[in-house]
């Protein structure tokens, strides 16, 4: 349910087939592009715009760079340019977002690009997401699908056809690809395929010729190679009567062997070795596992001894991610997020280089993203809370650093608001980490203020540029973003039951953030609002149930409003039991669902929702709107046709910002 991350649905139950290739009180209004503008209209367009550049990757020879460029509406262009910034970039592929989107692209060699495209179809009945891998030349020619072609006799559909597990150093155009093999009916034909499940093929992205590396297995969920074309590990999701249980079993092979041996068994959200990468030189698997209730990095010998060694653990937070680089995706460090994200480099050369580059770029946070085969040319990203960031190419031989593009060029030269890590005391005495963003310059006391809980709930906010709080800060609001209990990154004792079963603690932490703003004199008591997206939208609404006098205005974007309704949305998917277990049953749905307590609301409410939301169905906002209206409350719902959970349109996001700002100012009697 997070606005930032993965979709909460994973797969449809087998047996189905599908084809691929201003607000009046109580009123539900579709968005109109010819809305009247308000003060701050230019800011809304500037901050609501999608990132101009994203997903950049360097070619194996280091001479070219590809990136995704935002076009009008939901459209995205795959652009290719020289890495030395000479000459004009050109369009290799355009996806209009209706419904096809480009998720990511990378180079299979210097003359071939692989992209993952995403779309949603209703041909099987319910709205279903699909992904497909395609290959294309840098000049936009010879577009081909890397998916296995399905015929009229297939017994099931393939929603997610596979992924790349080994780029084969980017020199031959051949790569290791996970493929979902779909069996065919054998009646009446001698040529039907009986392969079923996830396997691994060596695929030539130029000719589409392929050979089997790993036979398809109906129980396999993932494979891990050693970066040199050898599959060393396999994961298998545990199921019960076709439904996922959340657990996973892992297997490994010793060097030169084809026999799978047991490696680990991991329960849902529990301890256990979760392999991430195989190092063929050390012959070890680097894995996450719990240490003191937090994720830590271990390495495990793959010689049969299973010798396990702690590599890195942080005493305060989880090890958030591993840092890999190069065409073999070698491990160079780990990253953690406490007040700010930091990287611990195992490779001392990259550690020294990162330190030097950070100083050269004015103490921005940097990350190495991509490299040439010889690692002499590096692509990196750098940004901060007051800098949306930019992409750079660094030549290690000449020491030349070349800026390729800015993420949000329209904000260049604008003085943005700083984001300050703070803590505040919750009702039970627990210190809650949060981020406070104040308007740049001017007053620091008695401000209109917003509590902005994040989505997820098993997510977290972190320091850096964020367009949503930045916009409101630029409009004169103080914004606090609490990492309430239920957030990820702080270990088991903090994540609790991920904000659903433990909703009382999570919502209490959210409302305490508002009380802290008032107690500090930052917020004027009569000008305190709450704004949230997804689970954050739920928290905004539920805060009105438990603390109806605290907030004077409420904005909820794609919110969860009823726990039973949310569970019902998952019934046709294999993770239905997992969703039900995470949310809980019985009295919790009655107590925790804001749609069942509309009579408690005192603040006016404005909601936004897209009709194609696969994470939280728009029916939940409609239910909330109807219940509030029936209770005689001030409520409005703005509907955006054909948009999903993220509202991925700069024009629509700008419209949402304008409407939300106008609503807050009118509700709290703020001028300007």
C-alpha positions in Angstrom: 0.0 0.0 0.0 3.0 2.3 -0.1 3.0 5.1 -2.6 6.7 4.6 -3.3 7.2 1.0 -3.7 6.1 -2.3 -4.9 2.5 -3.3 -5.8 0.9 -5.4 -3.0 -0.4 -8.0 -5.4 1.9 -10.6 -6.7 0.1 -13.1 -8.8 -3.3 -14.2 -9.9 -4.7 -17.6 -9.0 -3.9 -20.1 -11.7 -6.5 -21.2 -14.2 -7.3 -17.8 -15.6 -6.2 -16.6 -19.0 -5.5 -13.1 -20.3 -4.3 -11.3 -23.3 -1.1 -9.1 -23.3 0.1 -7.3 -26.3 -13.7 23.0 -6.5 -14.9 20.4 -4.2 -18.6 20.7 -3.0 -19.3 19.0 0.3 -19.8 15.3 -0.3 -19.3 15.6 -4.0 -17.2 13.2 -6.1 -15.6 15.1 -9.0 -13.5 14.0 -11.9 -10.4 16.0 -12.5 -10.5 18.6 -15.2 -7.4 20.0 -16.8 -9.0 23.5 -17.3 -9.2 24.1 -13.5 -8.9 27.6 -12.3 -5.4 28.4 -11.0 -4.6 29.7 -7.5 -1.7 31.4 -5.8 1.2 29.0 -6.0 0.1 27.7 -9.4 3.6 27.9 -10.8 5.0 26.1 -7.8 2.5 23.3 -8.2 3.5 22.7 -11.7 7.2 22.9 -10.8 7.0 20.5 -7.9 4.3 18.2 -9.3 6.2 17.5 -12.4 7.7 14.0 -12.8 11.4 13.6 -12.6 12.8 14.9 -16.0 15.5 12.2 -16.0 15.6 8.8 -14.2 17.1 5.3 -14.6 20.3 6.3 -16.3 22.8 3.5 -17.2 26.2 3.5 -18.8 27.1 1.3 -21.8 29.7 -1.5 -21.3 32.3 0.5 -23.3 31.5 3.7 -21.3 30.8 5.7 -24.5 27.0 5.9 -24.2 24.4 6.6 -21.6 20.7 5.8 -21.6 18.0 7.3 -19.4 14.3 7.6 -19.1 12.8 11.0 -19.8 9.4 12.2 -18.7 7.2 13.3 -21.5 3.7 14.8 -21.4 1.1 13.2 -19.2 2.2 9.6 -18.4 4.5 9.2 -21.4 8.1 8.2 -21.0 10.9 8.3 -23.6 14.0 6.0 -23.6 16.8 8.4 -24.6 20.4 7.6 -25.7 23.2 10.0 -25.6 27.0 10.2 -25.7 28.5 10.0 -22.2 30.8 12.9 -22.9 27.6 15.1 -23.4 28.6 15.9 -27.0 25.8 15.8 -29.6 22.1 15.7 -29.0 20.4 12.7 -27.3 17.9 10.9 -29.4 14.7 9.0 -28.7 15.0 5.2 -29.0 11.5 4.2 -27.6 8.3 6.0 -26.5 5.7 4.6 -24.1 2.6 6.6 -23.7 1.7 5.1 -20.3 -1.8 4.2 -21.6 -1.2 1.5 -20.5 2.4 0.6 -21.4 5.2 2.1 -19.3 8.9 1.6 -19.3 10.1 0.5 -15.9 13.8 0.3 -16.5 16.4 -0.2 -19.2 20.0 -1.4 -19.4 22.6 -2.4 -21.9 23.1 -6.1 -22.9 26.1 -4.9 -25.0 27.1 -1.7 -26.7 24.6 -2.2 -29.5 21.6 -3.6 -27.7 19.3 -2.4 -24.9 17.0 -4.4 -22.7 13.9 -2.8 -21.1 11.2 -4.0 -18.8 7.8 -2.7 -19.8 4.7 -2.7 -17.6 1.0 -2.6 -18.4 -2.4 -3.3 -16.9 -5.1 -5.3 -18.8 -8.7 -6.2 -18.0 -9.0 -9.0 -20.6 -9.1 -11.6 -17.8 -11.8 -9.8 -15.9 -10.1 -8.0 -13.0 -7.3 -5.4 -13.7 -4.1 -7.3 -13.8 -0.5 -6.0 -14.1 1.9 -7.6 -16.6 5.6 -7.2 -17.3 7.5 -8.1 -20.4 11.2 -7.8 -21.3 12.0 -6.4 -24.7 15.2 -5.7 -26.6 15.9 -2.7 -28.9 18.8 -1.2 -30.7 20.1 2.2 -29.5 18.7 3.8 -32.6 15.2 2.5 -31.9 15.2 -0.2 -34.5 14.8 -4.0 -34.2 12.4 -4.1 -31.2 11.8 -7.7 -30.1 10.2 -9.4 -27.2 12.4 -11.6 -25.0 9.4 -13.4 -23.6 8.5 -16.9 -24.8 5.7 -16.7 -27.3 2.5 -18.3 -26.0 0.2 -20.2 -28.3 -3.5 -21.1 -28.3 -2.9 -24.2 -26.1 -1.4 -22.7 -23.0 -2.9 -23.9 -19.7 -2.3 -20.6 -17.8 -1.1 -17.1 -18.3 2.3 -15.6 -17.6 1.9 -12.3 -15.8 5.6 -11.7 -15.1 7.7 -13.4 -17.7 11.1 -13.1 -16.0 14.1 -11.0 -15.1 17.8 -10.7 -15.9 20.0 -12.5 -13.4 23.4 -12.2 -15.2 24.4 -9.6 -17.8 27.3 -11.7 -19.0 29.6 -8.7 -18.6 27.8 -6.8 -21.4 30.1 -8.0 -24.2 28.2 -10.5 -26.3 24.5 -9.4 -26.1 23.8 -12.7 -24.4 22.5 -12.8 -20.9 21.0 -15.2 -18.3 17.2 -14.6 -18.1 14.7 -16.1 -15.7 11.7 -17.2 -17.8 8.2 -18.3 -16.7 7.5 -21.3 -18.9 3.8 -22.1 -19.5 2.8 -25.6 -20.3 0.4 -26.4 -23.2 -2.4 -28.9 -23.7 -1.1 -32.0 -25.3 -4.4 -33.2 -26.8 -4.2 -33.2 -30.6 -0.6 -32.2 -30.9 2.8 -33.8 -30.6 4.7 -30.5 -30.2 3.1 -29.1 -27.1 5.5 -27.9 -24.4 5.3 -29.4 -21.0 7.8 -27.1 -19.3 6.1 -25.4 -16.3 7.5 -22.8 -13.9 10.5 -20.6 -13.6 13.7 -21.6 -15.4 16.8 -19.9 -16.7 17.8 -19.5 -20.3 20.8 -18.1 -22.0 19.3 -15.6 -24.4 20.8 -13.8 -27.3 19.2 -10.3 -27.3 20.1 -9.8 -31.0 18.8 -13.1 -32.6 16.5 -14.3 -29.7 18.2 -17.7 -29.9 18.2 -19.3 -26.5 19.4 -22.4 -24.7 18.3 -23.9 -21.4 20.5 -23.3 -18.4 18.1 -24.4 -15.7 15.0 -26.5 -16.4 11.7 -24.9 -15.5 10.5 -25.7 -11.9 7.0 -25.1 -10.7 8.3 -24.4 -7.2 11.2 -22.0 -8.1 10.7 -18.3 -7.3 14.2 -16.9 -8.1 17.7 -17.9 -9.2 21.0 -16.2 -8.3 24.1 -16.4 -10.5 27.7 -15.7 -9.7 28.0 -12.9 -12.2 30.0 -15.2 -14.5 27.1 -17.1 -16.1 26.8 -19.9 -13.5 23.6 -20.3 -11.5 24.6 -21.1 -7.9 21.4 -20.6 -5.8 17.6 -21.1 -6.1 14.7 -19.8 -4.0 11.3 -21.5 -3.6 8.3 -19.8 -2.1 6.3 -22.0 0.2 2.7 -22.5 -0.6 -0.4 -24.1 0.9 -3.2 -25.2 -1.5 -1.9 -22.7 -4.1 -1.7 -19.8 -1.7 1.6 -18.2 -0.7 2.5 -18.5 3.0 5.3 -15.9 3.0 8.1 -18.3 3.7 11.0 -19.1 1.3 13.4 -22.0 1.1 16.8 -21.6 -0.5 19.2 -24.1 -2.1 22.8 -23.9 -3.3 25.3 -25.7 -5.4 28.9 -26.4 -4.6 31.5 -25.3 -7.3 31.2 -27.6 -10.4 28.2 -29.4 -9.0 24.7 -29.6 -10.5 23.1 -31.0 -7.3 20.9 -28.6 -5.2 21.6 -28.7 -1.5 19.6 -27.1 1.3 20.8 -23.6 2.3 18.2 -21.9 4.5 14.5 -21.8 5.4 13.1 -18.3 6.0 9.7 -17.7 7.6 7.6 -14.7 6.6 9.3 -11.6 8.1 11.3 -13.9 10.3 15.0 -14.7 10.8 16.9 -16.8 8.4 19.6 -16.4 5.7 18.3 -14.5 2.7 20.9 -14.7 0.0 21.5 -11.5 -2.1 24.7 -12.1 -4.2 27.2 -14.9 -4.9 30.9 -14.0 -5.0 32.7 -16.6 -7.2 36.2 -15.6 -6.0 35.5 -16.1 -2.3 32.9 -18.8 -3.2 30.5 -17.4 -0.7 26.9 -16.1 -0.7 26.3 -12.7 1.0 23.1 -12.8 2.9 20.8 -10.8 5.2 19.8 -12.3 8.5 18.7 -10.9 11.9 21.2 -9.8 14.5 19.7 -8.4 17.7 16.4 -8.0 15.9 17.9 -6.0 13.0 19.0 -7.0 9.5 22.8 -7.6 9.2 25.0 -8.8 6.4 26.6 -12.2 6.6 28.7 -14.3 4.2 28.2 -18.1 4.0 30.7 -20.5 2.5 29.3 -22.5 -0.5 31.9 -25.3 -0.2 29.5 -27.5 1.8 30.7 -26.3 5.3 28.1 -23.5 5.5 30.6 -21.5 7.5 28.9 -18.2 8.4 30.7 -15.0 9.2 29.2 -11.6 10.2 30.3 -9.0 7.7 28.5 -5.9 9.0 25.8 -4.9 11.5 24.6 -1.5 12.7 23.6 -1.2 16.4 20.8 1.2 15.7 19.2 0.4 12.3 18.9 -2.4 9.7 21.4 -2.8 7.0 19.2 -1.4 4.4 20.8 -2.6 1.1 23.9 -4.0 -0.5 25.9 -1.8 -2.9 27.0 -3.5 -6.1 28.7 -2.1 -9.2 30.1 -3.3 -12.5 28.8 -5.7 -15.2 29.3 -8.6 -12.7 27.4 -6.7 -10.0 30.2 -7.2 -7.5 29.6 -6.2 -3.9 31.4 -3.0 -2.9 29.6 -2.1 0.3 26.3 -1.8 2.2 24.1 1.2 3.0 22.2 2.0 6.2 19.7 4.8 7.0 19.7 6.4 10.4 19.2 10.2 10.3 20.7 10.1 6.8 21.7 7.4 4.4 25.3 6.3 4.6 27.4 3.8 2.8 30.0 1.5 4.3 32.5 0.6 1.5 34.3 -2.7 1.7 36.3 -1.6 -1.4 38.8 1.0 -0.2 39.3 2.5 -3.6 35.6 3.2 -4.0 35.5 4.5 -0.4 38.3 7.0 -1.2 36.7 7.9 -4.5 33.3 8.5 -2.9 34.8 10.8 -0.3 36.6 12.9 -3.0 33.6 13.1 -5.2 31.4 14.1 -2.4 33.6 17.0 -1.5 33.9 18.0 -5.1 30.1 18.1 -5.4 29.6 20.2 -2.3 28.8 17.5 0.2 25.9 16.0 -1.7 25.0 12.4 -1.0 26.4 10.3 -3.9 25.8 6.8 -5.1 27.6 4.8 -7.8 25.0 3.6 -10.2 26.7 2.0 -13.3 30.1 1.5 -14.8 31.9 0.4 -18.0 33.3 -3.1 -18.1 36.7 -2.0 -17.1 35.3 0.3 -14.3 37.3 3.2 -15.6 34.1 5.1 -16.5 31.5 5.5 -13.7 28.0 6.8 -13.7 26.9 8.3 -10.4 23.9 10.2 -8.9 24.3 13.1 -6.4 21.7 15.1 -4.5 20.6 16.4 -1.1 17.5 17.7 0.7 17.8 21.0 -1.1 19.0 19.6 -4.4 16.8 17.2 -6.3 19.9 15.7 -7.8 21.8 15.2 -11.0 23.5 12.4 -13.0 27.3 12.6 -13.6 29.9 10.6 -15.6 33.3 10.3 -14.0 36.4 9.3 -16.0 38.9 7.7 -13.5 41.8 8.1 -15.8 41.4 11.8 -16.6 39.6 12.6 -13.3 37.0 14.5 -15.4 33.5 14.8 -13.9 30.8 15.6 -16.4 27.2 16.4 -15.5 24.8 14.6 -17.8 21.4 15.9 -16.7 19.5 17.4 -13.8 16.5 15.5 -12.3 14.4 18.6 -11.9 15.9 21.4 -14.0 12.9 23.7 -13.4 14.0 24.0 -9.7 17.5 25.0 -10.5 18.5 28.2 -8.7 15.5 28.1 -6.4 16.2 28.2 -2.7 14.6 25.1 -1.3 13.6 24.2 2.2 16.1 22.2 4.4 15.0 18.9 5.9 16.1 18.5 9.5 16.3 15.1 11.3 14.6 15.5 14.7 13.1 13.3 17.4 10.0 13.9 19.5 8.6 12.2 22.6 5.5 10.0 22.1 2.8 9.6 24.8 4.5 6.5 26.3 7.9 8.2 26.4 9.4 6.6 23.3 11.5 9.0 21.2 10.2 8.9 17.6 12.5 9.8 14.7 11.2 12.3 12.2 12.1 14.9 9.6 11.1 18.6 10.0 10.9 20.8 6.9 10.4 24.5 7.5 9.7 27.2 4.9 13.0 28.7 3.6 13.6 32.0 5.3 11.0 33.9 7.4 9.1 32.9 10.5 9.8 29.7 12.5 6.9 30.0 15.0 3.2 30.0 14.8 3.1 28.6 11.2 0.4 26.7 9.4 1.7 23.1 9.7 1.2 19.6 8.3 1.8 16.2 9.8 2.7 13.9 6.8 2.8 10.2 7.7 4.4 8.0 5.0 2.8 5.1 3.2 3.5 1.4 3.5 3.1 1.1 6.4 6.3 -1.0 6.3 8.3 1.8 4.7 10.0 4.8 6.1 10.9 8.4 5.2 14.5 9.3 4.8 16.6 12.5 4.4 16.7 13.9 0.9 14.6 15.8 -1.7 10.9 14.9 -1.5 8.6 16.9 -3.8 5.5 16.6 -1.7 6.7 18.2 1.6 8.9 20.5 -0.3 6.0 22.0 -2.2 4.0 22.7 1.0 7.1 24.1 2.7 7.5 26.5 -0.2 3.9 27.5 0.3 4.7 28.5 3.9 3.8 25.3 5.9 6.0 23.6 8.4 6.0 19.8 7.6 6.9 16.9 9.9 7.3 13.4 8.6 7.3 10.9 11.5 8.8 7.4 11.2 6.1 6.1 13.5 6.3 2.6 15.1 5.4 0.2 12.3 8.0 1.8 10.0 10.8 -0.3 8.5 14.5 0.1 9.0 14.6 0.2 12.8 14.4 -3.5 13.6 11.8 -5.9 14.8 10.8 -4.0 18.0 10.0 -0.9 15.9 8.2 -2.6 13.0 5.9 -4.4 15.4 3.0 -5.6 13.2 3.7 -3.1 10.4 1.0 -0.6 11.3 -2.1 -2.7 10.8 -2.5 -4.9 13.9 -0.5 -2.4 15.8 -2.4 0.6 14.4 -3.1 2.1 17.8 0.6 2.7 18.4 1.3 3.9 14.9 -1.6 6.4 14.9 -0.7 7.5 18.4 2.8 8.3 17.2 1.4 10.3 14.2 -1.0 12.4 16.4 1.9 13.0 18.9 3.9 14.5 16.0 1.1 17.1 15.7 1.0 17.8 19.4 4.8 18.2 19.4 4.6 20.9 16.6 2.1 22.8 18.7 4.0 22.4 22.0 7.2 23.7 20.3 5.3 26.7 19.1 6.1 25.8 15.5 2.5 25.2 14.6 -0.4 27.5 15.3 -3.0 25.3 17.1 -5.8 26.4 14.8 -3.7 25.8 11.6 -2.6 22.2 12.1 -3.5 19.8 9.2 -2.6 16.2 8.3 -1.8 15.0 4.8 -1.0 11.4 3.8 -0.8 9.0 0.8 -1.9 5.3 0.9 -1.3 4.1 4.4 -0.4 7.7 5.2 -3.8 8.6 3.9 -5.3 6.0 6.2 -3.3 7.4 9.1 -4.6 10.9 8.3 -8.2 9.7 8.4 -7.9 7.4 11.4 -6.2 10.3 13.3 -9.5 12.1 13.1 -11.2 9.1 14.8 -8.8 8.9 17.8 -8.0 12.7 18.1 -10.9 14.5 16.5 -10.0 17.9 17.9 -6.3 17.9 16.9 -6.4 18.5 13.1 -8.3 21.3 11.4 -8.1 19.9 7.9 -7.4 16.5 6.4 -6.1 15.5 3.0 -5.9 11.7 2.1 -4.5 10.5 -1.2 -5.5 6.9 -2.2 -6.2 6.0 1.4 -7.1 2.7 3.0 -10.5 3.3 4.7 -11.8 -0.1 5.7 -9.7 -3.1 6.7 -12.2 -5.7 5.6 -12.5 -4.0 2.2 -8.7 -4.1 1.8 -8.6 -7.8 2.5 -11.4 -8.4 0.1 -9.4 -6.7 -2.7 -6.8 -9.5 -2.4 -9.2 -12.5 -2.6 -8.3 -13.4 -6.2 -4.6 -13.4 -5.6 -2.2 -15.9 -4.3 -1.1 -13.6 -1.4 -4.7 -13.3 -0.1 -3.8 -15.2 3.1 -0.7 -13.1 3.7 -2.7 -9.8 3.3 -5.3 -11.2 5.8 -2.7 -12.2 8.3 -1.0 -8.8 8.1 -4.2 -6.8 8.5 -5.8 -9.0 11.2 -9.4 -10.1 11.7 -12.3 -9.7 14.1 -12.8 -6.6 16.2 -9.7 -4.9 14.7 -11.5 -4.1 11.5 -14.3 -2.4 13.4 -12.0 -0.4 15.6 -9.4 0.5 13.0 -11.5 1.4 10.0 -12.2 5.2 9.7 -15.1 4.6 7.3 -16.9 3.0 10.3 -16.4 6.1 12.5 -17.4 8.9 10.2 -19.5 10.5 13.0 -16.3 11.2 15.0 -14.8 13.5 12.4 -14.6 17.2 13.1 -12.2 18.4 10.4 -13.1 18.8 6.7 -11.8 16.1 4.5 -10.5 16.1 0.9 -9.5 12.9 -0.8 -7.8 12.1 -4.2 -7.9 8.7 -5.9 -7.1 7.2 -9.3 -9.7 4.9 -10.9 -7.0 2.3 -11.9 -5.4 1.9 -8.5 -4.3 -1.7 -8.0 -3.0 -1.1 -4.5 -6.0 0.4 -2.9 -9.3 0.3 -4.8 -11.0 3.6 -5.4 -14.1 2.0 -3.8 -12.5 2.7 -0.4 -12.4 6.5 -1.0 -15.9 6.4 -2.3 -17.0 4.5 0.8 -15.4 7.0 3.1 -16.9 9.9 1.2 -20.4 8.4 1.3 -20.1 7.7 5.1 -18.8 11.2 5.9 -21.6 12.8 3.8 -24.2 10.6 5.5 -22.9 11.8 8.8 -23.3 15.4 7.7 -19.5 16.1 7.5 -17.6 18.3 5.1 -16.0 16.0 2.5 -14.9 15.9 -1.1 -13.4 13.3 -3.4 -11.4 14.2 -6.5 -11.3 11.3 -9.0 -8.6 11.0 -11.6 -9.6 8.6 -14.4 -7.2 6.0 -15.7 -4.5 6.7 -13.1 -3.1 4.2 -10.6 -1.8 4.5 -7.0 1.1 6.8 -7.9 -0.9 9.3 -10.0 2.0 9.2 -12.5 1.3 12.4 -14.4 2.9 15.7 -13.7 -0.1 17.6 -14.8 -2.4 15.6 -12.5 0.0 15.9 -9.5 0.2 19.7 -10.1 -3.6 19.8 -10.1 -3.7 17.8 -6.9 -1.2 20.2 -5.2 -3.2 23.2 -6.2 -6.5 21.8 -5.0 -5.0 20.5 -1.7 -3.3 23.9 -1.0 -6.5 25.8 -1.7 -8.5 23.4 0.5 -6.1 23.7 3.4 -6.0 27.5 3.2 -9.8 27.8 3.1 -10.3 25.3 5.9 -7.8 26.9 8.2 -8.3 30.5 7.1 -4.8 31.0 5.8 -4.2 33.9 3.4 -1.8 34.0 0.5 
